[in-house]
């Protein structure tokens, strides 16, 4: 069993110690720059599958994994106004598993930065890290995606990828052929894109 919690960040610097299995069901961020450090103890599972609206956010989430811990994060991110958002996962122990899956899109014409960092420290072994970022662009939206993977151990499995695509003309044509106008079709495509991340 996992404990379910909403994480509400109220301070510029927040430290969270996770000593029992935790499922984060909602994130709330302040409108000032912040850093949240999450420390996961040995043999602990951290899950988070949420839809998050980011409206002018400047923040960092740092996750520190220990021995045999599991991090499983799937997020749908909706950016509005200018945002600078970072998620970093540092694997300090052995036999840890981390998967970070993000689907992101922007609702207006502003520019946002999404950075993800995975770090597997030296003198660790049998760790596995997967990072997958997908961005859906439409109209003039602009999200700068900066995935980074730093592996200092030879005994690890690590992989990351990032893709940025526009709404497919074929998708729009198919929905239009079913009698759905462009505005509603785009809305359905966006919802499907975000939900796909949450259902993995």
ChimeraX attribute file (.defattr): number of C-alpha atoms within 10 A of each C-alpha:
attribute: neighborCount
match mode: 1-to-1
recipient: residues
	/A:1	7
	/A:2	13
	/A:3	12
	/A:4	14
	/A:5	13
	/A:6	11
	/A:7	13
	/A:8	12
	/A:9	16
	/A:10	14
	/A:11	14
	/A:12	12
	/A:13	12
	/A:14	14
	/A:15	13
	/A:16	12
	/A:17	11
	/A:18	16
	/A:19	14
	/A:20	16
	/A:21	18
	/A:22	19
	/A:23	19
	/A:24	17
	/A:25	15
	/A:26	15
	/A:27	15
	/A:28	13
	/A:29	20
	/A:30	16
	/A:31	13
	/A:32	12
	/A:33	16
	/A:34	19
	/A:35	17
	/A:36	20
	/A:37	17
	/A:38	18
	/A:39	17
	/A:40	25
	/A:41	20
	/A:42	19
	/A:43	16
	/A:44	20
	/A:45	23
	/A:46	23
	/A:47	19
	/A:48	20
	/A:49	21
	/A:50	20
	/A:51	21
	/A:52	16
	/A:53	17
	/A:54	21
	/A:55	16
	/A:56	19
	/A:57	21
	/A:58	20
	/A:59	20
	/A:60	19
	/A:61	16
	/A:62	20
	/A:63	19
	/A:64	19
	/A:65	29
	/A:66	20
	/A:67	21
	/A:68	17
	/A:69	23
	/A:70	24
	/A:71	22
	/A:72	17
	/A:73	21
	/A:74	25
	/A:75	23
	/A:76	24
	/A:77	20
	/A:78	17
	/A:79	28
	/A:80	20
	/A:81	15
	/A:82	20
	/A:83	19
	/A:84	19
	/A:85	20
	/A:86	18
	/A:87	17
	/A:88	20
	/A:89	24
	/A:90	19
	/A:91	28
	/A:92	19
	/A:93	22
	/A:94	22
	/A:95	19
	/A:96	26
	/A:97	22
	/A:98	23
	/A:99	20
	/A:100	22
	/A:101	22
	/A:102	24
	/A:103	24
	/A:104	24
	/A:105	23
	/A:106	26
	/A:107	17
	/A:108	15
	/A:109	15
	/A:110	16
	/A:111	17
	/A:112	24
	/A:113	16
	/A:114	20
	/A:115	17
	/A:116	23
	/A:117	18
	/A:118	26
	/A:119	19
	/A:120	28
	/A:121	19
	/A:122	14
	/A:123	12
	/A:124	19
	/A:125	20
	/A:126	16
	/A:127	23
	/A:128	19
	/A:129	24
	/A:130	17
	/A:131	22
	/A:132	17
	/A:133	23
	/A:134	20
	/A:135	24
	/A:136	21
	/A:137	18
	/A:138	18
	/A:139	11
	/A:140	11
	/A:141	17
	/A:142	21
	/A:143	22
	/A:144	13
	/A:145	18
	/A:146	13
	/A:147	19
	/A:148	15
	/A:149	19
	/A:150	12
	/A:151	17
	/A:152	13
	/A:153	16
	/A:154	13
	/A:155	16
	/A:156	19
	/A:157	15
	/A:158	18
	/A:159	13
	/A:160	18
	/A:161	13
	/A:162	15
	/A:163	11
	/A:164	15
	/A:165	10
	/A:166	10
	/A:167	14
	/A:168	13
	/A:169	8
	/A:170	9
	/A:171	13
	/A:172	20
	/A:173	15
	/A:174	13
	/A:175	17
	/A:176	14
	/A:177	10
	/A:178	10
	/A:179	10
	/A:180	15
	/A:181	13
	/A:182	13
	/A:183	9
	/A:184	13
	/A:185	19
	/A:186	18
	/A:187	11
	/A:188	14
	/A:189	17
	/A:190	19
	/A:191	12
	/A:192	11
	/A:193	18
	/A:194	24
	/A:195	18
	/A:196	14
	/A:197	22
	/A:198	18
	/A:199	10
	/A:200	11
